[in-house]
């Protein structure tokens, strides 16, 4: 049996890097051809070698898959099914738990899953990850501060002082996070936006000036506009966005104009609309992802659990030619019940509040149908003015919701993150 390496094998990453980087600039027709070819290979591989797909997929449908639009003939895969099937149902022939690398999702959906990757596919996935960081301004001698719960495996370049890791564990208390941050002196940040914003607020509160960070890559949750500006302003840094997940790796990344372009040579993205119809990379609804270079545990039409809005490429950057993720509306589970019992997406509220000045963070707490308590954390600038009219401005912005909900606004010092380091948009509290 092959033994897994203890360090990240660098040659595989560096060997794949040019391909991962080149994909960013390909013309749309070329992207479509690559996507179709990889998808046909993936679907045939999954059908031939993965027990679950072999047993459930219709061979005639499999034979007819030649582009993303043909995927609608295959069933959607959800988290519960992945957990039920486990490695017995979803690992391809020839792979075992011992010969693959496992990763667990953060569980912000309420249902963590464990995925498996071969070292071969990781060689490419790590290259796409590095490619993202380089596109967001990473320089060889940067120290990369990761705001997340789990750390990163070491790699040999660190001994040469290249791309070193500084782990800021977002499951720890704020004081500890500040200590980790200052001891590690990162120059490039990637992680949960609310965790970064909270740390910056604490550094400011302590009167600490830190101008060593030149780029911040936000990902994993949405952030109020004012909080984003506060972070970038504090460091004097440039901001970038990456939409990624443990299951799919990078789904989209911001271009120089700030649009989140899909990585269509690495993933197929479908959108399932509320009426049950499905479009390829277009419209509003629930995202379904298929990561194209997967051999150990392919996930085909995987229900990631996010609501998104995707539009055809309308970006003037002229560099990237794939559709644009206009909004990531958060978890499907983040729903609030109206007075008359209907469910509204939590992002309905978030979209009303996101642009209000003076707000660093917010959360919607529901204790009974039709009532919502809105928790607001002010930015430092807002706090300095004695929290002036923040609650009033927020209440005014929430006007469109007042017919369906009784809304109470409360300004608080902090909103405690969940165990995975993220702040839940909607918190349902049983009385
Ligand atoms: Zn663009």
Boltz pocket constraint, residues with backbone or C-beta under 6 A from the ligand:
constraints:
  - pocket:
      binder: B
      contacts: [[A, 255], [A, 256], [A, 257], [A, 258], [A, 259], [A, 261], [A, 315], [A, 316], [A, 317], [A, 318], [A, 319], [A, 320]]
      max_distance: 6.0
